[in-house]
Amino acid sequence: MIRKSFILVVFGLLIAALITSPALAGTKYMSGSPNITASIAGSNEFTPGTTVQMKVLIQNTGLNTIKMVQTGIVDRDDVPSTAKMVKVTLGAGDAPVLIKSDPQMIGDVKASNNSQVTFDIRVKDDAKAGTYTLPLTIEYTYLADADQQGTDSLTYRYIKKELQIELPFVVKSAINLDVLSVTPENINAGGSGYVTLKLKNSGADTGKKAIAKLSRNGNSPIVPVDSTVYIGTFEPGQTVDTKFKVSVSKDGEPQTYPLSVLVSYENADGETLETPVEEFGVPVGSKVAFTVTSPAGETSPGKKQAVSVTYRNDGAATAYSAEARISAVDPFTSNDDLAYLGDLKPGESGTAKFEISTASDATQKTYGLDSEVRYRDALDNSQISDTVKVPVSVVPSGGIASLLGNPIVIALLLVIIIGAGYTIHTRRQKQVR
């Protein structure tokens, strides 16, 4: 009897658990819908002449106010407060901007959640300072109702909604920089020169305490020496000439290399700003190089002789106060290894004379002696050329010494002497007889 009662109690508890179990109950939302808002994430202040990625925050503050849970209800796949298939489109309106991005699809945004979308925009160069509005269009779909038929089917009714939101957009007081012309002076590899830039404020505002700043671009061989020029007040439409001193490394090739310039200034609000960087090209001429055009100088063993060497300027710039120096090495020595060439324009030549002594045991052949040319560039900086080889040939000495050094001549002389001696001896013998 006790066992039968226990079984009945357990069975009753199981029935009660099945009836009250949430697993058998469905959820139905009686009200609720999305509530979409939007705002610019971060600062909404932008500078004319810039391209920026503007981030827009999309928020859903919708609520589900009535929720019913009971048996026999089929669960809905969607919640009324969820914004589905959200599409965001940004327009320019009357703001001085160009919208570079297409409409953005961001998917579903659930209640109490947010999503961020990015638009590329270009603030026009001539944009005037002020506050503007950008029209933002948001399109989405949400579940308005779900009708249940029986215990196993639902009919959904979705509503498509579109709303317009005005985003406040602030353009800062700023100037806009244009590089109108570039004038290089004496820009050659291995030397120094000047670059003059004609700059224009093409913006709509005035920059105070403006300073033009020149900077190296990447690995360009052109390096600014004087990198800043003070402009002062930079009015809209005003043009100024700025002159910068630059140097060029020796490995620069005769071609055009980039440089960069910007202007820092104070705007009407007292903020210190910088214009976007403007890049421009500067042509570089070939470095000053010298070539020996004269034939090989000649000297003889044991002799001290003058050797003439003609140098030609094959570069693209004038070499001022040029001096040639030769390095004498064994079997040569020199107490007069420096010669003045003067000013040599591109393509011009100058001749140097060096006194060279040759060792008596020097091998007769052509040697290559190192020489270099020291000169001053257009800015009066001292420069030294690359090493230039000077050919010098060691040849036999001329005159009697040269003849006596020839074994054939010596043999002939011996034959003549012996023959003459024999002849004299024969004549004397005949006279004695």
TAWO-V813812 format. One record per residue. N is the residue number from 1. PSI is psi in whole degrees, 0 to 359 (* if undefined). Layout:
n->(N & N)
psi->(PSI & PSI)
This chain:
n->(1 & 2 & 3 & 4 & 5 & 6 & 7 & 8 & 9 & 10 & 11 & 12 & 13 & 14 & 15 & 16 & 17 & 18 & 19 & 20 & 21 & 22 & 23 & 24 & 25 & 26 & 27 & 28 & 29 & 30 & 31 & 32 & 33 & 34 & 35 & 36 & 37 & 38 & 39 & 40 & 41 & 42 & 43 & 44 & 45 & 46 & 47 & 48 & 49 & 50 & 51 & 52 & 53 & 54 & 55 & 56 & 57 & 58 & 59 & 60 & 61 & 62 & 63 & 64 & 65 & 66 & 67 & 68 & 69 & 70 & 71 & 72 & 73 & 74 & 75 & 76 & 77 & 78 & 79 & 80 & 81 & 82 & 83 & 84 & 85 & 86 & 87 & 88 & 89 & 90 & 91 & 92 & 93 & 94 & 95 & 96 & 97 & 98 & 99 & 100 & 101 & 102 & 103 & 104 & 105 & 106 & 107 & 108 & 109 & 110 & 111 & 112 & 113 & 114 & 115 & 116 & 117 & 118 & 119 & 120 & 121 & 122 & 123 & 124 & 125 & 126 & 127 & 128 & 129 & 130 & 131 & 132 & 133 & 134 & 135 & 136 & 137 & 138 & 139 & 140 & 141 & 142 & 143 & 144 & 145 & 146 & 147 & 148 & 149 & 150 & 151 & 152 & 153 & 154 & 155 & 156 & 157 & 158 & 159 & 160 & 161 & 162 & 163 & 164 & 165 & 166 & 167 & 168 & 169 & 170 & 171 & 172 & 173 & 174 & 175 & 176 & 177 & 178 & 179 & 180 & 181 & 182 & 183 & 184 & 185 & 186 & 187 & 188 & 189 & 190 & 191 & 192 & 193 & 194 & 195 & 196 & 197 & 198 & 199 & 200 & 201 & 202 & 203 & 204 & 205 & 206 & 207 & 208 & 209 & 210 & 211 & 212 & 213 & 214 & 215 & 216 & 217 & 218 & 219 & 220 & 221 & 222 & 223 & 224 & 225 & 226 & 227 & 228 & 229 & 230 & 231 & 232 & 233 & 234 & 235 & 236 & 237 & 238 & 239 & 240 & 241 & 242 & 243 & 244 & 245 & 246 & 247 & 248 & 249 & 250 & 251 & 252 & 253 & 254 & 255 & 256 & 257 & 258 & 259 & 260 & 261 & 262 & 263 & 264 & 265 & 266 & 267 & 268 & 269 & 270 & 271 & 272 & 273 & 274 & 275 & 276 & 277 & 278 & 279 & 280 & 281 & 282 & 283 & 284 & 285 & 286 & 287 & 288 & 289 & 290 & 291 & 292 & 293 & 294 & 295 & 296 & 297 & 298 & 299 & 300 & 301 & 302 & 303 & 304 & 305 & 306 & 307 & 308 & 309 & 310 & 311 & 312 & 313 & 314 & 315 & 316 & 317 & 318 & 319 & 320 & 321 & 322 & 323 & 324 & 325 & 326 & 327 & 328 & 329 & 330 & 331 & 332 & 333 & 334 & 335 & 336 & 337 & 338 & 339 & 340 & 341 & 342 & 343 & 344 & 345 & 346 & 347 & 348 & 349 & 350 & 351 & 352 & 353 & 354 & 355 & 356 & 357 & 358 & 359 & 360 & 361 & 362 & 363 & 364 & 365 & 366 & 367 & 368 & 369 & 370 & 371 & 372 & 373 & 374 & 375 & 376 & 377 & 378 & 379 & 380 & 381 & 382 & 383 & 384 & 385 & 386 & 387 & 388 & 389 & 390 & 391 & 392 & 393 & 394 & 395 & 396 & 397 & 398 & 399 & 400 & 401 & 402 & 403 & 404 & 405 & 406 & 407 & 408 & 409 & 410 & 411 & 412 & 413 & 414 & 415 & 416 & 417 & 418 & 419 & 420 & 421 & 422 & 423 & 424 & 425 & 426 & 427 & 428 & 429 & 430 & 431 & 432 & 433)
psi->(317 & 318 & 319 & 320 & 319 & 318 & 320 & 321 & 314 & 317 & 320 & 319 & 320 & 317 & 318 & 321 & 320 & 323 & 320 & 0 & 131 & 337 & 334 & 356 & 146 & 164 & 135 & 128 & 124 & 342 & 174 & 150 & 163 & 150 & 100 & 131 & 163 & 149 & 159 & 128 & 128 & 203 & 142 & 22 & 131 & 159 & 138 & 147 & 12 & 152 & 123 & 160 & 106 & 124 & 130 & 129 & 120 & 120 & 145 & 109 & 20 & 154 & 151 & 107 & 331 & 126 & 132 & 131 & 121 & 166 & 151 & 352 & 131 & 128 & 140 & 146 & 332 & 158 & 138 & 332 & 0 & 127 & 119 & 149 & 53 & 130 & 130 & 128 & 129 & 132 & 165 & 331 & 225 & 10 & 147 & 63 & 161 & 125 & 118 & 351 & 146 & 170 & 145 & 133 & 125 & 7 & 214 & 143 & 109 & 165 & 142 & 16 & 170 & 165 & 149 & 137 & 144 & 134 & 136 & 123 & 149 & 120 & 124 & 150 & 322 & 21 & 132 & 147 & 142 & 178 & 129 & 175 & 140 & 121 & 124 & 122 & 127 & 123 & 136 & 169 & 144 & 160 & 113 & 326 & 154 & 111 & 128 & 131 & 112 & 215 & 7 & 12 & 151 & 147 & 118 & 145 & 112 & 150 & 134 & 133 & 147 & 133 & 152 & 132 & 131 & 120 & 122 & 132 & 120 & 127 & 123 & 157 & 122 & 162 & 165 & 135 & 132 & 138 & 109 & 323 & 156 & 123 & 106 & 149 & 119 & 43 & 101 & 151 & 135 & 3 & 190 & 156 & 196 & 149 & 121 & 125 & 133 & 112 & 145 & 138 & 99 & 8 & 188 & 3 & 165 & 135 & 130 & 151 & 42 & 139 & 124 & 132 & 121 & 140 & 154 & 145 & 107 & 230 & 25 & 138 & 352 & 121 & 125 & 136 & 310 & 107 & 357 & 144 & 129 & 128 & 319 & 227 & 125 & 99 & 157 & 132 & 354 & 144 & 144 & 150 & 128 & 131 & 126 & 141 & 134 & 159 & 155 & 132 & 159 & 336 & 8 & 141 & 158 & 85 & 184 & 131 & 155 & 151 & 165 & 147 & 146 & 170 & 126 & 148 & 171 & 132 & 186 & 339 & 3 & 6 & 144 & 118 & 167 & 140 & 159 & 149 & 132 & 130 & 145 & 164 & 147 & 121 & 137 & 129 & 166 & 152 & 159 & 121 & 147 & 144 & 137 & 120 & 349 & 155 & 167 & 133 & 155 & 141 & 165 & 153 & 134 & 7 & 157 & 116 & 157 & 131 & 126 & 133 & 127 & 124 & 135 & 134 & 106 & 9 & 188 & 5 & 159 & 136 & 116 & 141 & 49 & 140 & 135 & 139 & 136 & 143 & 109 & 127 & 164 & 128 & 28 & 153 & 157 & 133 & 0 & 75 & 12 & 134 & 141 & 131 & 335 & 199 & 128 & 113 & 166 & 127 & 348 & 157 & 155 & 148 & 133 & 147 & 129 & 139 & 119 & 130 & 137 & 134 & 149 & 336 & 19 & 138 & 138 & 104 & 180 & 129 & 157 & 111 & 141 & 139 & 162 & 159 & 122 & 134 & 175 & 139 & 187 & 337 & 14 & 26 & 139 & 132 & 155 & 133 & 170 & 163 & 135 & 127 & 134 & 117 & 132 & 125 & 133 & 119 & 163 & 153 & 149 & 173 & 202 & 318 & 322 & 319 & 319 & 342 & 356 & 118 & 328 & 316 & 319 & 318 & 317 & 319 & 319 & 319 & 316 & 316 & 315 & 318 & 318 & 319 & 320 & 319 & 314 & 317 & 320 & 317 & 319 & 323 & 320 & 321 & 323 & 322 & *)
